[in-house]
């Protein structure tokens, strides 16, 4: 699909007057419209709810926008639960899916009345001991083996081999867990699974749905418990590369509906509510990292250095992931220069692009790195003492709003403020 920025050069320059680069910017209109598309695609299911993965974009303003669009939140840690709580989420608006869960995290999820998704059979006793067994409970399924859909051009898939993944239970463990949970007072049960990441295929969700729907029929028959919810989790991807095809969420929703009618309805399970956790799909295309070209280097290759680095966007360095790049104001110029576009970390993998054909880049040009609306700013870190960048919302009316300020050196040193020798750094 065509990779078109949602910012013009003039719009970017206007933001830069208030917020210096680098910063992540998010398109409110695009996020809202996409959330509505998701809800429409699954509107055939009366209990449907999209639980936005907080890990993808943990900003309270974004979470409140999605709350207004009818979404819940998918949390995996104490701080994500705390953030969601202050944004007004509670009870069945929260899905808590964690692994190797600390006691305080589980207690908080229970206190909030969240749907708790147990990752392992040993968690049944753990949950009862540290919090209690709620009436509504989920277990996470891992079928083992290899899942064949969702290969990526980057050559990696986080979960294309479930048998090698640390998450979830076997079917036998789930059956035993449901029996134990029912004996401890649980009344309504859910199934959750995540088998592949960033799939560019309309077939992934229907295929996953078929696997989980058949599992639900078997489990309900084996245990006698009521399976009330099936969470398809995430995995629906976005086209990071221009040559990739965009997923059709309406076709995906219809594919899941057909599996529902084919498997669950004949089994007398037509009341099952379908949940999703499409963090990347929901916000990914509606975010960008905006940076400035500040250096150039001419040795064995041609380099363009940005004021952003892998600390602002980890995916290219960590995964070798592709993010498209637009030089704002030069959208119509020929891409006849080959560059490595790099940041300033003391790591040679700090490269946003390698051997990328782009227009001639001059010092001061504004660089727009696409598709950072999920797992972009969220994966920021402080290696080399780099500071996390600001986040900006491009509002529906065309204005912009700061929704996270950039970190300062004082923020970086905050956890050392008790040391006497650090006091000079905290003096105004």
ZAVEXTOR-318211 format. One record per atom (N, C-alpha, C): x, y, z. Coordinates in steps of 0.05 Angstrom, whole numbers, plus 32768, in hexadecimal, padded with zeros to 4 digits. Example, Ala and Ser with C-alpha at 12.3 -4.5 7.8 and 13.67 -1.06 7.14 Angstrom:
REM residues 2
81087F8E809C;80F67FA6809C;81087FBE809C;81017FD3808E;81117FEB808F;81028001809D;
***
This chain:
REM residues 428
80117FE88000;800080008000;801280198000;8007802F7FF6;801680487FF6;801B80528012;803380598017;803B80648032;803A80828031;8024808D803B;802080AA803A;801F80B68056;803080C9805C;803080D58077;801580E3807D;800E80E38096;7FF680F3809E;7FFE810F80A6;8018811580A5;8022813080A9;802E813B8090;802A8155808A;803981628075;8052816F8082;806481788071;807B8186807C;8073819F808C;805F81AE8082;805681C68090;804A81BF80AB;803A81A980AC;802F81A180C6;8045819880D9;8059818A80D0;806F818280E1;807E819A80EB;808381AD80DA;809281C580E3;808281D480F8;806881D580F5;805781E28109;805A81D58124;805A81BA8125;805D81AC813E;807981B18149;808D81B18138;80A981B58141;80AD81D0814F;809C81E38148;809E81FD8156;809881FA8173;808881E6817A;808081E18196;808F81CA81A3;809581B68193;80A1819D819D;80B88196818A;80D181998193;80E881938183;80E98175817C;80F4816F8165;80F98153815E;810F81478170;810F812D8173;80FC81198168;80E38117817A;80CD8110816D;80B4810A817C;80A380F6816C;809280E8817B;807E80D6816E;806580E6816C;805780E48156;803E80F28152;802980DE8149;801080E18153;7FFA80CF814F;7FE280DD8142;7FD580D08130;7FBF80DA8121;7FA580D3812E;7F9880E5813E;7F8080DF814C;7F6A80D68139;7F6680E38123;7F5180DC8110;7F5580BF8106;7F6D80B880FE;7F73809E80F4;7F6D80888109;7F75808D8122;7F72807A8138;7F548076813D;7F45808C813F;7F2880898144;7F1A807A812D;7F2080818115;7F13807480FE;7F1A805680FD;7F32804F8104;7F3A80338103;7F2D80238119;7F2A802F8131;7F1C80228147;7EFF801C813F;7EF3802F8131;7ED7802B8128;7ED580158114;7EE980138102;7EE97FFE80EE;7EEB7FE280FC;7EFC7FE08110;7EFE7FC7811F;7EE47FBF812B;7ED77FD28139;7EBE7FCD8146;7EA87FC58132;7EA87FD2811A;7E957FCB8106;7E9A7FAF80FB;7EB37FA880F7;7EBA7F8E80EC;7EB07F7680FD;7EAE7F7B8118;7EA67F66812A;7E8B7F6C8137;7E7C7F7E812B;7E627F868137;7E4E7F6F8136;7E537F5B8127;7E417F438126;7E417F348140;7E567F388150;7E587F2A816A;7E4F7F3D8181;7E3A7F36818F;7E2E7F4881A2;7E427F4F81B9;7E537F3D81C0;7E657F4281D7;7E807F4C81CF;7E847F5381B5;7E9F7F5A81AB;7EAB7F7281BA;7EC57F7081BF;7ED47F8781CA;7EF17F8581C1;7EFB7F9B81B8;7F187F9E81B2;7F267FA881CB;7F3A7F9981D5;7F4A7FA081EC;7F657FAA81E1;7F687FC481E0;7F817FCF81D5;7F997FC881E6;7FAE7FBE81D9;7FC67FB681E8;7FD57FCF81F1;7FD47FD4820B;7FE07FEC8217;7FFE7FEC8210;800B7FD5820F;80277FD3820A;802F7FE081EF;801C7FE181DD;80217FEC81C2;8025800A81C3;8014801881D3;8015803581D4;800A803E81EF;801A803E8204;80118044821F;800F80618225;7FFE806F8217;7FFA808C821C;7FDD80908225;7FD8809E823B;7FBD80A18245;7FAA80AF8232;7FB480C28223;7FA280D08210;7F9980BD81FA;7FAB80AC81F0;7FA3809881DC;7F8F808481E8;7F94807C8200;7F828069820D;7F6780758211;7F65808E8218;7F4B809B821B;7F3C809E8201;7F4B80A381EB;7F3F80A481D1;7F32808981CA;7F41807481CF;7F37805981C9;7F20805181DC;7F21805A81F4;7F0A80558206;7EF1806281FC;7EF4807A81F1;7EDD808881E5;7ED2807981CD;7EE3806981C0;7EDA805A81A9;7ED1803D81B0;7ECE803881CB;7EC3801F81D4;7ED7800981D8;7EF1800F81D8;7F067FFB81DC;7F0B7FF781FA;7F147FDF8201;7F1F7FD9821B;7F3E7FDA8219;7F4B7FD0822E;7F687FCF822E;7F737FB48235;7F887FAC8228;7F977F93822E;7FB07F9B823D;7FB27F938257;7FC97F9A8268;7FD97F81826F;7FF37F868274;80047F6F827B;80167F758293;80127F8C82A0;80237F9382B7;80147FA682CA;80207FA982E1;80147FBB82F5;80117FD782EB;80267FE282DF;80257FFD82D5;8011800182BF;800E7FEE82AE;7FF97FF08299;7FDE7FEF82A5;7FDA7FDF82BA;7FC07FE082C9;7FBB7FFB82D6;7FD0800682E2;7FCD802082EF;7FC6803682DB;7FD4803582C4;7FCE804982AF;7FB2804682A5;7FA9802E82A1;7F8E80298297;7F79803282AC;7F7F802E82C5;7F6C803582DA;7F68805482DA;7F7D806382D8;7F7A808082D9;7F6C808A82C0;7F6D807B82AB;7F5F80828292;7F41807A8293;7F39806E82A9;7F1C806782AC;7F15804B82A5;7F28803A82A0;7F22801E829A;7F20800E82B4;7F0D7FFB82B5;7F0B7FE982CC;7EFA7FD182C4;7EFA7FBD82D5;7EE97FA682D1;7EEE7F9982B6;7ED87F9382A8;7EDA7F85828E;7EE57F958278;7EEC7FAF827D;7EFA7FBF8269;7F187FB88268;7F217FA7827B;7F3E7FA1827C;7F427F838278;7F547F7B8267;7F5E7F608264;7F7A7F60826E;7F7F7F4E8282;7F9A7F4D828E;7FA77F338285;7FBA7F358273;7FC97F1E8269;7FE67F218270;7FEF7F118283;800B7F14828D;80187EF9828E;80327EF98290;80407EDF8295;80567EE482A9;805D7ED082B8;80707ED382CE;80677EEA82E0;804E7EEA82E7;80407F0182F3;80487F078310;80517F1F8316;80577F268332;803D7F278342;803F7F24835C;80287F23836D;80187F3E836B;80267F54836C;80187F6E836D;80097F738353;80137F69833D;80057F6C8323;7FEB7F5D8323;7FEC7F44832D;7FD47F34832E;7FBF7F3F8341;7FC87F498358;7FB67F55836B;7FA77F6D835F;7FB67F7D8351;7FAA7F958345;7F957F8E8330;7F9B7F7A831F;7F887F71830B;7F6F7F678318;7F727F58832D;7F5B7F4D833C;7F4B7F648348;7F587F778355;7F4B7F8E8361;7F3B7F9E834D;7F457FA18335;7F377FB08320;7F207FA18313;7F1E7F87831A;7F097F77830D;7F0F7F7082F0;7F297F7182E9;7F307F6B82CD;7F2B7F4E82C6;7F287F4982AC;7F297F2E82A2;7F467F2482A5;7F4B7F1082B5;7F667F0582B9;7F6B7EED82A7;7F807EEE8298;7F877EDA8284;7FA07ECB828F;7F9C7EB28298;7FB27EA282A4;7FC37E96828E;7FDD7E9B8291;7FF07E92827D;7FF97E758281;7FF67E6B829A;80017E5082A0;7FF07E4282B5;7FF07E2882B4;7FDF7E1882C6;7FE67E1D82E3;7FFF7E2382E9;80077E288305;7FFB7E42830F;7FF17E5382FD;7FE77E6C8306;7FCB7E6A8313;7FBE7E538311;7FA47E4F831E;7FA77E52833C;7FBA7E438348;7FBF7E448364;7FCA7E5F836C;7FDC7E6A835B;7FE87E848361;7FD27E998363;7FC07E9A8350;7FAA7EAD8350;7F997EAB8369;7F927E938370;7F827E8F8388;7F907E9883A1;7FAA7E9383A2;7FBA7E9983BA;7FBE7EB783BD;7FC37EC683A8;7FCB7EE283AB;7FB37EF583A7;7F9D7EEC839A;7F877EFE8395;7F6C7EF28399;7F677EDC838C;7F4D7ECF838C;7F457EC78370;7F327EB5836E;7F297EAB8354;7F0F7EBA834D;7F107ECA8337;7EF87ED9832F;7EE47EC78320;7ECC7ED2831C;7EB87EC2830D;7EBF7EC082F0;7ECD7ED482E5;7ED47ED382C8;7EF37ED082C6;7EFB7EBC82B7;7F187EB582B6;7F1F7EAB829A;7F377EB18291;7F417EA88278;7F5A7E97827C;7F5F7E858268;7F787E778267;7F847E7A824B;7F9E7E7C824A;7FAC7E818230;7FB57E678224;7FAF7E63820B;7FB47E4A81FD;7FCD7E4B81EB;7FDD7E3681EC;7FF47E3381DA;7FF17E1881CD;7FEC7E1781B3;7FE87DFD81A5;80027DEE819F;80197DFB81A3;80337DEF819C;80377DEF817E;804C7DE28176;80527DE08159;80597DFA814C;80527DFC8132;80587E138122;803F7E1E8115;803C7E388117;80257E45810A;802F7E5280F0;80247E4B80D9;80307E5180BF;80287E6C80B4;80137E7880BD;800B7E9280B1;801D7EA880BD;801E7EBE80AE;802A7ED780B8;80487EDA80B5;80547ECE80A1;80707ED3809C;80757EF08094;808B7EFB809C;80917F178096;80AA7F198086;80AD7F2F8077;80C57F338067;80DD7F398079;80D87F418092;80EE7F4680A4;80FB7F2B80AD;80ED7F1580A7;80F87EFB80AE;80F47EF480CB;80E37F0280DA;80DE7EFA80F6;80C07EFA80FB;80B97EE9810E;809E7EE88118;80A07EE28136;80947EF28146;80967EEF8163;808A7ED4816C;80747ECC815F;80667EB58168;805F7EA18152;806F7E9E813D;80677E8C8128;806E7E6F812F;807B7E6A8146;80807E4F8150;80767E4E816D;805C7E4A8170;80517E49818C;805F7E35819E;80697E208192;80777E0C81A3;80907E1681B0;809B7E2C81A5;80B37E3881B0;80AD7E5081C2;80947E5781C4;808C7E6F81D3;80887E6881F0;808D7E7C8201;808B7E78821E;806E7E7B8228;805C7E838216;80417E89821F;802D7E72821D;801A7E72822F;80027E61822C;80057E458237;7FEE7E378235;7FEB7E1B8240;7FE57E088229;7FEA7DEE822F;7FE07DD9821C;7FC27DD68220;7FB57DC8820E;7F987DC48211;7F927DB4822A;7FA37DA08230;7F9E7D908248;7FA07DA18261;7FB47DB28262;7FB77DC48279;7FA07DD7827C;7F957DE18265;7F7E7DF28266;7F667DE48272;7F617DCC8269;7F4A7DBC8273;7F4C7DB88291;7F647DB1829B;7F677DAD82B7;7F657DC782C6;7F6F7DDD82BB;7F6D7DF782C7;7F507E0082CA;7F417DFC82B5;7F257E0482B5;7F157DF582CB;7F1C7DDB82CD;7F0E7DCB82E2;7F157DD582FE;7F2E7DDC8302;7F377DE6831C;7F2A7E018322;7F2A7E12830E;7F1E7E2D8311;7F007E2C8317;7EF37E198309;7ED67E16830D;7ED17E0D832A;7EE27DFB8334;7EDE7DF1834F;7EE47E078364;7EF37E1C835B;7EF97E32836D;7EE67E4A836A;7ED17E468359;7EBD7E5B8357;7EBB7E6A833D;7ECC7E65832B;7ECA7E728311;7EB17E698302;7EA47E7B82F3;7E8B7E7482E6;7E8D7E7782C7;7E9B7E8B82BE;7E9D7E9082A1;7EBA7E908298;7EBF7E828282;7EDB7E7C827A;7EE07E87825F;7EF97E90825B;7F027E9A8242;7F1B7E8C8238;7F1F7E8D821E;7F377E818211;7F457E988202;7F5F7E988205;7F707EAD81F8;7F887E9F81EB;7F907EAA81D3;7FA87E9F81C6;7FB37EB381B3;7FCD7EB281B0;7FDC7EC4819E;7FF17EB38190;7FEE7EAF8175;7FFF7E9C8168;80137EA88154;800E7EC0814B;80207ECD8137;801F7EEB813A;80347EF88132;80367F158135;80377F23811A;80297F398118;802A7F4B8100;80247F3B80E6;800F7F2C80E6;80087F1E80CE;7FFB7F3080B9;80057F2E80A1;7FF97F3D808A;7FE97F29807A;7FD37F218085;7FC17F0D8079;7FA67F0F8085;7F917F118075;7F767F11807F;7F6D7EF68089;7F7E7EE28086;7F777EC7808E;7F807EC080AA;7F927ED080B6;7F9C7EC980D0;7F867EC780E6;7F787EDC80E9;7F637EDC80FE;7F4E7EC680FA;7F437EC380E2;7F307EAD80DE;7F3D7E9280E4;7F567E8E80DD;7F637E7480E2;7F667E708100;7F707E85810E;7F727E84812B;7F577E7F8138;7F437E8D812E;7F287E8A8139;7F1F7E6D8137;7F237E618120;7F1B7E45811C;7F297E338130;7F437E378135;7F517E278149;7F457E2A8165;7F407E43816C;7F367E498187;7F197E41818B;7F097E448176;7EED7E3C8178;7EEB7E1E817C;7EFB7E0F816D;7EFA7DF18170;7F057DE9818B;7F197DF78195;7F237DF281B0;7F0E7DF781C4;7EFF7E0D81C1;7EEA7E1481D4;7ED57DFF81D6;7ECD7DF481BF;7EB97DDE81BF;7EC47DC681CE;7EDD7DBF81C9;7EE97DA881D6;7EEB7DAC81F4;7EF47DC481FC;7EF97DCA8218;7EDE7DCA8227;7ECA7DD7821C;7EB07DD88229;7EA57DBC822D;7EA87DAC8219;7E9F7D90821B;7EAE7D808230;7EC87D858232;7ED97D758244;7ED57D7E8261;7ECE7D978265;7ECD7DA28280;7EB17DA8828B;7E9F7DAE8278;7E847DB68280;7E827DD38289;7E987DE28286;7E977DFF828D;7E8B7E0F8276;7E847E27827C;7E797E398268;7E8F7E4A825B;7E957E458242;7EA87E568234;7E987E6F822A;7E9D7E868236;7E8E7E9E822F;7E9D7EB1821E;7EB87EAE821C;7EC87EC2820E;7EDF7EB481FF;7EE57EBF81E7;7EFC7EB681D9;7F0B7ECF81CF;7F247ED181D8;7F357EE881D1;7F497EE181BC;7F467EED81A4;7F587EE7818E;7F727EF68190;7F757F0681A5;7F8E7F1581AA;7F967F268193;7FB07F29818E;7FBA7F3A8179;7FC47F2A8161;7FD77F358153;7FE37F27813C;7FDB7F328121;7FC57F428120;7FBD7F4E8107;7FD07F658101;7FDF7F6380EC;7FF57F7680E7;7FEE7F8E80D6;80037F9D80D0;80017FB580BF;80167FB380A9;80127FC08093;80257FBF807D;803C7FD38081;80517FCB808E;80687FDD8092;80757FE48077;80757FD28064;80827FD6804A;806D7FDF8035;80757FF08023;80637FFA800F;80577FE47FFD;80667FCF7FF9;805D7FBA7FE7;804A7FA67FF5;80467FA9800F;80347F97801E;80177FA1801C;80057F8E801E;7FE97F94801C;7FDD7F988037;7FCC7FAC8039;7FBF7FB28053;7FAA7F9D8059;7FA97F958073;7F947F82807B;7F797F8F8079;7F657F7F8071;7F497F88806E;7F3A7F7F8087;7F367F92809A;7F2A7F8A80B4;7F0E7F8080B0;7EFF7F8A809D;7EE47F818098;7EE47F64808E;7EF77F5D807D;7EF97F428073;7F027F2F808A;7F137F39809B;7F1C7F2A80B2;7F057F2480C5;7EF57F3980CC;7EDE7F3580DD;7ECA7F2180D1;7EC67F2380B7;7EB37F1180AA;7EBE7EF480AA;7ED87EF180A7;7EE47ED680A9;7EE17ECA80C4;7EE47EDA80D9;7EDF7ED080F4;7EC27EC980F8;7EB07ED980EE;7E937ED480F0;7E8C7EB980E4;7E977EB380CD;7E917E9A80BF;7E9A7E8280D0;7EB27E8480DC;7EBB7E6F80EE;7EA97E6C8106;7EA07E828110;7E8E7E838128;7E747E748121;7E697E7A810A;7E507E6D8101;7E547E4F80FB;7E6C7E4980F1;7E727E2D80E9;7E787E1B8101;7E847E268116;7E8E7E15812C;7E7F7E198146;7E7C7E32814F;7E717E378169;7E527E358169;7E457E418156;7E287E418156;7E1C7E248156;7E267E128145;7E1B7DF78146;7E207DE88160;7E357DF1816F;7E3B7DE58189;7E2B7DF281A0;7E197E038199;7E097E1181AD;7E197E2681BD;7E2E7E3181B0;7E3F7E4581BD;7E3E7E6081AF;7E267E6781A5;7E237E808196;7E237E9881A8;7E257E9481C2;7E267EAB81D5;7E427EB481DB;7E567EA781D0;7E727EAE81D6;7E797ECA81CC;7E857EDA81DE;7E8E7EF581D7;7EAA7EF381CB;7EAF7F0281B6;7EC97F0381A9;7ED87F1C81B1;7EF17F1881BA;7F027F2F81C2;7F1A7F2F81AF;7F267F4781AC;7F3F7F4A819D;7F527F5C81AC;7F6B7F5C81A4;7F807F6D81B1;7F937F77819B;7F887F878189;7F977F8F8171;7FA57FAA8175;7FBA7FAA8186;7FC97FC2818B;7FD67FCD8173;7FE67FBD8165;7FF57FC7814E;7FE27FD08137;7FCD7FBF8132;7FBB7FC6811D;7FAB7FE08123;7FA47FE4813D;7F947FFA8144;7FA280158141;7FBB8017814A;7FC98031814A;7FE28032813A;7FED801B8132;8007801B8125;800B802E810E;7FF8802E80FA;7FFC803F80E2;7FF7805C80E8;7FEC80638100;7FE4807E8106;7FF8808C8119;801180838118;8026808F8127;803F80918116;804F80A6811B;806880A9810C;807D80B5811F;809680AF811A;80AC80BB8127;80B780D18115;80B680EA811F;80C08101810F;80DB8109811A;80EF810B8108;810A81118110;8116812480FC;812D812F8103;813B814280F2;8156813680EA;815D813A80D0;8178813180C7;818C814680D2;819F813C80E2;81B2814F80EE;81CF814A80E6;81D5813380D9;81F0812E80D0;81EF811D80B7;8205811F80A7;8209810C8091;822681038092;822A80EB8087;824480DF8088;824980D0806E;826180D38064;826880C7804A;828180B6804D;827E809C8051;8296808A8052;82908074803E;828F805B8047;828A80458035;826D8044802D;825C8051803D;824080548037;82388071803C;822080788033;821680938039;820380918051;820880A28065;81F880A1807E;81EA80BC8082;81D280BA808C;81C380D18096;81BE80CC80B3;81C780DF80C4;81C380DC80E1;81AC80ED80EA;819B80E180FB;818380EF8105;818780F78122;81758109812C;8175810F8148;816580FA8158;815980E7814A;814C80CF8157;815F80B88155;815A80A38165;816B808B8165;81598073816D;8166805C816F;815780448176;814980468191;8152805881A3;8145805C81BC;8129806881B8;8124807481A1;810A807F819A;80F9806B818A;81068059817B;80F98045816B;810B802D816A;81058019817A;81178002817D;81147FED8167;80FD7FEB815A;80F77FD48149;810B7FCF8133;81157FE38125;81297FDD8110;81437FD1811B;814C7FDC8132;81647FD1813E;81607FB6814A;81497FB28157;81447F988165;813D7F828153;812C7F87813F;81217F72812D;812C7F748110;81397F898109;813F7F8E80ED;81257F9680DE;81127FA180ED;80F87FA780E2;80F97FBF80CF;80E87FBE80BA;80E67FD380A7;80D27FE880B0;80DB800280AF;80C8801880B2;80CD802B809B;80B78031808D;80BA80438075;80C2805F807E;80D1806D806D;80DA80888073;80D2809A805D;80C780B18065;80C080C78052;80D080E0805B;80DC80ED8047;80E98107804D;80D3811C8047;80C98128805C;80B3813B8059;80BB81538047;80A981598034;80AF816E8021;80BD81648008;80C5814B8008;80D381407FF1;80C581267FE7;80AA81257FED;809B810D7FE7;809B81067FC9;809D811B7FB8;809C81177F9B;80B781177F8D;80CC81197F9D;80E781187F91;80F080FC7F8D;810180F77F79;810A80DC7F74;811B80D07F8B;811680B77F90;812680A97FA5;813F809D7F98;815380AF7F94;816B80A77F85;818480A97F95;818180A97FB0;819980A97FC1;819680927FD5;81AB80827FD9;81AA806C7FEB;81B880748005;81A98070801B;81B380788035;81AF8062804A;81C08062805E;81BA80568078;81B1806D8089;8199806C8094;818E808080A5;8191807780C2;81A1808680D2;81AB807C80EB;81A6808F8102;81A88085811B;81A780958133;81C28096813F;81C480A28157;81DD80A78164;81E58095817B;81D8807E817D;81E0806B8193;81FB805F818D;8208805681A1;82228048819E;821C802A8199;820C80258185;8205800A817C;8202800B815E;820F7FF88150;820F7FF98132;81F47FF18127;81E27FE68138;81C87FDF812D;81B47FF68130;81BE800D8138;81AC8025813B;81A88031811F;81988023810F;8193802B80F4;8175802980EE;8169803F80E6;814D803E80DE;8149803380C2;815D803580B1;815C802A8096;81788024808D;817A800F807D;819480078072;819180058053;81A380128045;81A380128028;8187801A801D;817C802F8029;816180378021;8163804D800C;8154804A7FF7;8153805D7FE1;813F80747FEA;814A808C7FEB;813A80A37FF4;814280BB7FE3;813180D17FE5;813A80EA7FD8;815380F47FE5;816181067FD8;817981127FE4;817081207FFE;817E81198014;81788124802E;818C81398035;81828150803D;819381668046;8191816A8064;81A681758070;81A5817A808D;818D818D8093;817E818680A7;8166819580AE;814D818A80A2;814E81778090;8136816A8085;8127815C809B;810D815B8099;80FC814E80AC;80F6813280A2;80FD811E80B3;80FA810280AC;80E280F680BA;80D080EA80AB;80B880DE80B5;80BA80C080B4;80BB80B380CA;80BE809680CB;80A2808A80D1;8098807B80BF;807C807180C0;8077805B80D4;805E805880DB;8053804180E9;8060803C8105;806280528114;806D804F812F;805780528145;803E804F813D;802880538150;8024803B8162;80338026815F;8032800F8171;804F80048174;80577FFF818D;80727FF48192;808780078188;808280218189;809580358181;80A08043819A;8093805881A2;809B806681BB;809A805381D2;8087804081D2;8084802E81E8;809D801E81EE;80AD801981DA;80C5800981DE;80DE801A81E1;80DA803481E7;80F0804581EB;8101803E8204;811980468204;812B803F821A;81418054821D;815280528230;816580678237;8183805F8234;8189804C8223;81A58044821F;81B4805D8214;81CD805F821D;81DE80768216;81D480908223;81C2808D8236;81B780A58242;81A480B4822F;819A80A7821B;818780B48208;816D80B88216;816080CE8210;814680D5821D;812F80CF820B;811980C48217;810280BE8206;80F580D781FC;80EB80D581E3;80E180EC81D6;80C480F281DD;80BB810A81D5;809F811381DA;808C810381C8;8072810581D0;805C80FA81C0;8048811081BB;803F811281A2;802D8128819A;8014811B818D;7FFD81278192;7FE4811E8185;7FDC81328170;7FD981298157;7FCD81398142;7FAF81368145;7FA2814B814F;7F8681498155;7F758149813C;7F5C8141813F;7F4A813F8128;7F468159811A;7F48816F8129;7F438189811D;7F5D81958110;7F7281858110;7F8B818E8103;7F9F819C8116;7F9681A2812E;7FA981AD8142;7FBA8196814E;7FCD819D815D;7FDE8189816A;7FDF818E8188;7FE581798196;7FE5817981B4;7FFB816881BE;800B817281D1;801F816281DE;8012814E81F1;8017813481EE;800B81218200;802081118210;80388116820B;804E810D821D;8066811F8218;8070812C822D;8088813D8228;80A1812B8225;80B581378219;80CE81298216;80DB81268232;80EA81118235;80F9810E824E;810F81238250;811781298269;812C813B826E;8143812C827D;815A8138827E;816F812B828E;8166812682AB;8156813882B6;814C813482D1;813C811A82D3;812B811482BF;811C80FB82BE;812F80E382BE;814480E682AE;815780CF82AB;816580C982C5;816B80DE82D4;817A80DA82ED;816780D78306;814D80D68301;813A80D78318;813D80C1832C;814480A98323;814780928336;816180938345;817180A88340;818A80AB834F;818980C48361;817180CF8364;816F80E98373;817580E78390;817780CF839B;817D80CB83B8;819B80CC83BD;81AB80CA83A8;81C880CA83AC;81D380E783AF;81E180EC83C4;81EB810883C9;81FA811383B1;820B810483A4;821B810E838E;820B81178376;81F1810D8374;81E08114835E;81D0812D8362;81D18139837A;81C181508381;81C58168836E;81DD816D8365;81E081848352;81D081828339;81CA81698331;81BA81668318;819D816C831C;8194816F8335;81788174833A;817381918344;818981A18343;818681BD834B;817C81CE8333;816A81DF8338;816081F08322;81748205831B;
***
